[in-house]
Amino acid sequence: MEPVPSTPRLRPANLVSILLPLAALVGLYFPVLTSLAQDWSTNDNYSHGFFIPLISGYMVYALREELRRVAVRPANWGLLLVLAGLGQLYIARVGSEYFLQRTSLILVLLGMVLFLWGRNFTKKLLLPIGYLLFMVPLPAIIWNKIAFPMQLFSSAVTERVIQAIGLPVFREGNVLHLAQTTLEVVDACSGLRSLTTMFALAAALAWFSDCATWKKWLLFFAAAPVAIFANIVRLTATAGLASVYGEKVAQGFLHDFSGLFTFIFGLALLMLVNKSLQSK
């Protein structure tokens, strides 16, 4: 019989080996982290970014018992990932490319885990660390390439739904002309914000779900139709109210509340999908 690997205990030497690299990492990436937090606080499209590290941390916490049973076998080639991530950080700083600066942190984290604890440990933490990708805003050039077609798509679908319920509407591109007012489906209403948030939520739900792997993937990809449907419901409700009560109803508190409604409605739909997958 092979000896069972002993469970690593958190001794002072082990604690120092964890805290020192983390302190160095935070010091190195402090400007990157502060700019990232600033984006979360000013860019409504990524306001969910504040929750991503918390969810990732909880994922690691949920794995604590499994991690205790994993044999610690440090892998020196993890340093290659660390060096690759640091190289990416340097090049991105020279080129002022924020997306690459921020994603380099994830690569460095993976390399550190691999170097300190080994491949089996890294496999366990691959998804929790990879989940941090959801906190990084997409480059503006990519975001705009996706957002505008989604604006047109959302406008076209909303026009058909409004016509189906008997309200007069005429569409020009992403502008809806109603009886009482004119509404423009701007970037914030394109559905891309809902899409990014729903994918982040779906990934977390899938990770914590007890479903089979294929069902978890199904739940994850269900985020796309859920986000689009929730956004169309939001736009239709806003346009319908504006058609009857005028443009003021589509501004201010109601506009902000409709965004919150989209999030809650989408989350409820995802949980419903998750429940239906678990019952089969």
N, C-alpha and C positions, 0 to 999 in steps of 0.2 A: 504494500500500500504506500502511496506517495504521501508525504506529510502535508497537512492542510496549512496553507499560509496563515500566519498569525495576523490578527487584526491590528492594524497600526494604531497606536495610541498617540494622543496629542500631547507630547512631551514638550518642555520648553525649547529644546533644539529644533523640534519639528515646527513649533509655532513660529520661531524666528525665521526658519526657511520659507515659511508662507508669507509672513508679514513684510519681510524685507523686499522680496520681488514685487509684491503688491504696492508697497510704498513707492518704489522706484517707478513702477508703471504709472501710478497716479501722478507722480511728479512730472514724468515725461509727457504724459497726455493731458496735463491740466489745461493748457490752452485749447486743445481739441474738445475736451469735455465741456468747458465753459461756453464755447461757441455753439456746441450742440445743444446745451440747455437753453441758450438764448434763442435758438431756432425753434425749439419746442414751445417756448413762452410767447413768441411773436408770430409763428406760422401755424395757423389753425389746422392746416393740412396734416401737421405732425404733432399736435398737442398730446396725442396718445403716447408720445415717446417717453414721457415721464414714468409711465407704468411698465414699459418694457423691461428695464433692468430689475424692477421689483418682481415681475413675473418670472424672469429668468432666475433670479435668486431663489424664488420659492421652488422652482423646478429642481434646483440643486439641493435645496433643503429636503424636498420630498424623496430624493435619492440617497439620503444620508446613510440609511441602513445597508443599502446595496453597496455603496462606496466603501463602507467599513469592511466588507467581505472581499473586496478586490485586492489582490496582491500588488504591492507597490514595486514596480520594476522600472526605474527611471530610464528614459531613452535619450541618449546623447543627441540623436539626430533631430530631436525637438528644437535644438538650437538653430537648425537650418530654417525652420519656420519662423522662429523669433527674428533671425537676421533678415529673412525675406520680408517680414512685416515691417521691421525698422527701415529697411531699404525703401519699401513702398511709402512709408511715412515721410522719409527725407525727400524723395522725388516729388511727392504730392505737395509738400511744403514749398519746395522750389517753384513748382508750377501753380501754387495757390489753388489746388484742386481739393476741395473739402470732402467730397465723397470718398476719395481714396485715402485721405488722411484718417477719416473716421473708421472706415472698414479695416484699415491696417490694425486697429486695436483688437479686432476679433481674431485676426491671424496671429498676432503676438500672444493673445490669451491661450489659444490652442497650442501654440508652440511651448509656452511655459508649462501648461498642464502635462503635455507629453514629456517634456524634459524632467519635470519634478516627480511625476507619478507613473508615467508609462502609457503604453498603448491601450490597455484594457480600461484604465481610468479615463482616458481621453474618449474612448467609445461611449462611455456612460454619459459624459458631459458634452458630447458633440452637439446634440440638439439644444440643450439649454444655452450653450455659448452661441451657436448658430442663430438662435432666436433673437439675439441682439441686433441682427440685420434689420429687423423691423423698426428700430429706433433711428436709423440713419436715413435722412431725407434723400430722395432721388435727385440726381443732377437736374437743374432747371431745364436744360435742353431736352432731356428725356421726358420730364414731367409735362412740359408744354406740348411735346409731340403726341402724348397720349390724351391730355386733357381736352384739347380742342375737338378731336373726333368724338370724344365722349359727350361734349357739350352738344354737338350736332345730333348725335344719336338720342340723347335724353330729350332734347327739344322735339325731335320727330316723333318719338314714342308718346310723349306727353300730349302733343297735338292730336294724335289719333285717339288717345283715351278721352281727352276733353270733347272731341267731336262725337265720340261714341255715347257720351252721357248727355249730349244735346246742347252743349254750349258753343256759341260761335267763336271761332278762333282762326287766325291767319298767321302762318309762320314765315319768317324771312331769316334763313340761317338758324341762329340760336336765339332769335327774338320772337316772342309770342305776342301777337296783337289780339287783345281781348276786348269785350264790349266796353268795359269801364277803364281799362288801362293797358299799358304795354309792359311786358316783363322780359327781361333778358336773362337767359340761362348762362350765368357767368362761370368762371373757373371753379368757384366754391360749390356751385350747384351741379357740376358736371357728373358727380358720382365717383370721381377718382378718390376723393378724400374718404368717402364711405368704403370704397374698395380696399384701400390700404389698411384701414382700421379693421374691417371685417376679416381680412386675411390674417391679421395679427391675432384677433380673437379666435378665429377658427383653428389656427395653429396651436394655441394654448388649449382649447377645448379638445382637440384631437390628441394632444400629448397626454392629457389627464384622463382621457376616455379609456374604458376597458374593452373597446371594440377590437375586432381583428384589424390587421394592418391596412387591408384594402378599404375597409370602412373608414378608417382614420383619414386616408387620402381622399375618399369621397366627401367626407365632412369638410376637409380643408378646401377642396375645389368648389364646394357648395357656396363658399364665401362670395364668389363672383356673381352668380344669379341672385343671391340674397341681397347683396349690396345694390345691384342695379334695380331690383324690384322695389326695395325700400326707398331708393331715391326717386323712382318714378311715382310712387305713392305720395311722397313729399311734394314733388313738383305739381302733381295733379291737384292735390288738396290746396296748395298755395294759389295756383292759377284759378281754381274754382271759386275760392273765397274772394280773390281779387276781382274776378269777373263780376261778382255780385256786389261787393262792398267797396271796391276801388283799390287803388294802389297802396294806400296806407296799411292795409291789412297784411301786405306782403313785406312790410318793412319792420324794423325795430324788434320788439320782443317776440312777435310771432315768427319772424324769420329765424331768430336765434333758437326759439323753442322748436321749430321744425327740424333744425339740425340735431337737437337732442332727441327728438322723436325718432329720427332716422336711425340714430345709434341704438336706442332702446328697442325699437321695432326689429332692427336687423339682428341684434343680440338674441331677442326672443325667438326669431325664426331659426337662428343657428342652434339654439338649445333644443328647439323642437326637432330639427333634423337629427341632432345628436341622440335625442331620446328615441326617435323612431328607428335609428340604426342599432341602438342597443337592445331594442325589443325584438329584433329579428334574429 
